């Protein structure tokens, strides 16, 4: 197999996001869930490579769902960890990113309210994202089911993702997802989101609206 994916290291301790997200949740989420996606992705890709060598089209098609699910899980969580920072270390949205949020959602608080309103009712498991549309040069909110990656499924460049799978919050917030969504804004790393926004807007070209 030409390339194997690996579990990224966190830039902070598991307990660094407390009391918003407990150290126990972070450790399980990172070491068990994300690591599981990486392990299963590598296994699926290895099987796919062998099926390709054997010209086994049925096997290649059968492996697509495993690659999508586990590959999406790896993509999504790799972004999620960098989107988080200990309280007081993530700053607030500034500059062109803040202008876009104010323009499209009325204010930063308006953005948060809209984001949470879309994230809370996601059925079953999934994600809620702030993404950048290369065509319109605008930010927008989009939900995704299960581990579907934002860019591959909607063509939006991911800037900020919030995991609304129960494993992201259940040990601490039980089944009250809105409480988790209300609290998580205390540990969002807006410096990281702003860098992603700048990169996305520069790659897509054109003026920022």
C-alpha positions as CSV (number, residue, x, y, z in Angstrom):
1,X,0.0,0.0,0.0
2,X,1.5,3.3,-1.1
3,X,0.3,5.5,1.7
4,X,-1.1,4.8,5.2
5,X,-3.0,7.4,7.1
6,X,-2.1,8.1,10.7
7,X,-3.9,9.5,13.8
8,X,-2.9,13.2,14.2
9,X,-1.6,14.4,17.5
10,X,-3.5,17.0,19.4
11,X,-2.0,20.4,20.1
12,X,-3.3,20.3,23.6
13,X,-3.9,17.8,26.5
14,X,-7.2,15.9,26.6
15,X,-8.2,17.8,29.7
16,X,-7.4,21.2,28.2
17,X,-10.9,21.9,27.0
18,X,-12.6,21.3,30.3
19,X,-15.1,22.1,31.6
20,X,-16.7,22.5,28.1
21,X,-15.5,19.0,26.9
22,X,-14.2,16.6,29.5
23,X,-10.9,14.9,29.2
24,X,-12.6,11.5,29.2
25,X,-14.6,12.4,26.2
26,X,-11.6,13.8,24.4
27,X,-9.5,10.7,25.1
28,X,-12.2,8.3,23.9
29,X,-13.1,10.4,20.9
30,X,-9.5,10.7,19.8
31,X,-8.0,7.4,20.7
32,X,-11.0,5.1,20.1
33,X,-13.2,6.7,17.5
34,X,-10.8,8.7,15.3
35,X,-8.2,6.0,15.6
36,X,-10.8,3.4,14.6
37,X,-11.6,5.4,11.4
38,X,-7.9,5.5,10.5
39,X,-7.4,1.8,11.1
40,X,-10.5,0.9,9.1
41,X,-9.7,3.3,6.3
42,X,-6.2,1.8,5.9
43,X,-7.7,-1.7,5.8
44,X,-10.3,-0.7,3.2
45,X,-7.7,1.0,1.0
46,X,-5.4,-2.0,1.2
47,X,-8.3,-4.3,0.1
48,X,-9.2,-1.8,-2.6
49,X,-5.7,-1.8,-3.9
50,X,-5.7,-5.6,-4.1
51,X,-9.1,-5.7,-5.8
52,X,-7.8,-3.2,-8.3
53,X,-4.8,-5.4,-9.1
54,X,-7.2,-8.3,-9.5
55,X,-9.5,-6.2,-11.7
56,X,-12.3,-7.2,-9.3
57,X,-14.8,-4.5,-10.0
58,X,-17.5,-5.9,-7.7
59,X,-15.0,-5.8,-4.8
60,X,-14.0,-2.3,-5.6
61,X,-17.6,-1.1,-5.6
62,X,-18.3,-3.0,-2.3
63,X,-15.5,-1.1,-0.6
64,X,-16.7,2.3,-1.5
65,X,-19.0,2.7,1.5
66,X,-16.2,1.8,3.9
67,X,-13.8,4.2,2.3
68,X,-16.4,7.0,2.3
69,X,-17.4,6.5,5.9
70,X,-13.9,6.0,7.5
71,X,-12.1,8.4,5.1
72,X,-14.7,11.0,5.9
73,X,-14.3,10.3,9.6
74,X,-10.6,10.9,9.3
75,X,-11.0,14.1,7.3
76,X,-13.7,15.5,9.6
77,X,-12.0,14.8,12.9
78,X,-8.6,16.0,11.7
79,X,-10.2,19.4,11.1
80,X,-12.3,19.3,14.3
81,X,-9.3,18.9,16.6
82,X,-7.6,22.0,15.1
83,X,-10.9,23.9,15.3
84,X,-10.8,23.6,19.1
85,X,-8.6,25.4,21.6
86,X,-8.6,25.9,25.4
87,X,-10.8,28.7,26.7
88,X,-9.2,32.1,26.1
89,X,-6.8,30.8,23.4
90,X,-9.0,30.8,20.3
91,X,-9.7,34.4,20.0
92,X,-12.8,35.6,18.2
93,X,-13.6,36.0,14.5
94,X,-12.0,39.1,13.1
95,X,-11.2,40.7,9.7
96,X,-12.7,39.5,6.5
97,X,-14.1,36.4,8.2
98,X,-16.0,38.5,10.7
99,X,-17.3,40.8,7.9
100,X,-18.7,37.8,6.1
101,X,-20.4,36.4,9.3
102,X,-21.9,39.8,10.0
103,X,-23.0,40.3,6.4
104,X,-24.6,36.9,5.9
105,X,-26.0,36.4,9.4
106,X,-26.5,39.9,10.7
107,X,-24.0,39.5,13.5
108,X,-21.7,37.0,15.1
109,X,-24.4,36.1,17.6
110,X,-26.8,35.7,14.7
111,X,-24.4,33.2,13.1
112,X,-24.1,31.2,16.3
113,X,-27.9,31.1,16.6
114,X,-28.3,30.0,13.0
115,X,-25.6,27.4,13.3
116,X,-27.0,25.9,16.5
117,X,-30.5,25.9,15.0
118,X,-29.3,23.8,12.1
119,X,-27.0,21.5,14.2
120,X,-29.4,20.6,17.0
121,X,-32.0,18.8,14.8
122,X,-29.6,16.7,12.8
123,X,-31.2,13.3,12.8
124,X,-29.0,10.5,14.2
125,X,-25.4,11.2,13.6
126,X,-23.6,13.9,11.6
127,X,-21.8,17.2,11.5
128,X,-22.6,20.9,11.1
129,X,-20.2,23.0,9.1
130,X,-19.3,26.6,8.3
131,X,-18.0,26.2,4.8
132,X,-16.7,28.5,2.0
133,X,-18.2,28.3,-1.5
134,X,-15.5,28.9,-4.1
135,X,-18.1,29.8,-6.7
136,X,-20.0,32.5,-4.7
137,X,-17.0,33.5,-2.6
138,X,-19.3,33.3,0.4
139,X,-19.5,31.4,3.7
140,X,-22.5,29.2,4.4
141,X,-23.7,26.7,6.9
142,X,-24.3,23.1,5.8
143,X,-25.1,19.9,7.7
144,X,-23.7,16.5,6.7
145,X,-25.0,13.0,7.6
146,X,-22.8,10.4,9.3
147,X,-19.1,11.0,8.3
148,X,-19.8,12.5,4.9
149,X,-17.0,15.0,4.2
150,X,-18.1,18.6,3.4
151,X,-16.1,19.2,0.2
152,X,-16.6,15.8,-1.4
153,X,-20.4,15.9,-0.9
154,X,-21.3,19.6,-1.2
155,X,-18.3,21.3,-2.9
156,X,-17.7,23.6,0.1
157,X,-14.3,24.1,1.7
158,X,-14.6,23.3,5.4
159,X,-13.7,26.1,7.8
160,X,-15.4,25.0,11.0
161,X,-17.0,21.7,11.9
162,X,-18.9,20.7,15.0
163,X,-19.3,17.0,15.6
164,X,-22.9,16.2,16.7
165,X,-22.5,12.4,17.0
166,X,-23.4,11.4,20.5
167,X,-19.9,10.1,21.2
168,X,-18.8,13.8,21.0
169,X,-20.9,14.8,24.0
170,X,-23.1,12.1,25.6
171,X,-20.9,11.2,28.6
172,X,-21.1,14.9,29.7
173,X,-24.3,16.3,28.2
174,X,-26.4,13.1,28.0
175,X,-29.0,13.5,25.3
176,X,-29.3,17.3,25.6
177,X,-27.4,18.2,22.4
178,X,-28.4,21.9,22.6
179,X,-26.5,22.3,25.8
180,X,-23.4,20.9,24.1
181,X,-23.8,23.3,21.2
182,X,-24.3,26.2,23.4
183,X,-21.1,25.5,25.4
184,X,-18.7,24.5,22.5
185,X,-18.4,28.1,21.3
186,X,-16.2,28.8,24.4
187,X,-13.5,26.5,22.9
188,X,-13.6,27.3,19.2
189,X,-10.2,28.2,17.8
190,X,-11.2,31.2,15.6
191,X,-7.5,31.7,14.7
192,X,-7.6,28.3,13.0
193,X,-10.9,29.1,11.3
194,X,-9.7,32.4,10.0
195,X,-6.5,30.8,8.5
196,X,-8.7,28.3,6.8
197,X,-10.9,31.1,5.5
198,X,-7.9,33.0,4.2
199,X,-6.5,30.0,2.4
200,X,-9.8,29.0,0.9
201,X,-10.5,32.5,-0.4
202,X,-7.0,32.9,-1.9
203,X,-7.2,29.5,-3.6
204,X,-10.5,30.2,-5.2
205,X,-9.5,33.6,-6.4
206,X,-11.7,36.7,-6.9
207,X,-12.8,39.2,-4.3
208,X,-14.3,38.3,-1.0
209,X,-18.0,39.3,-0.8
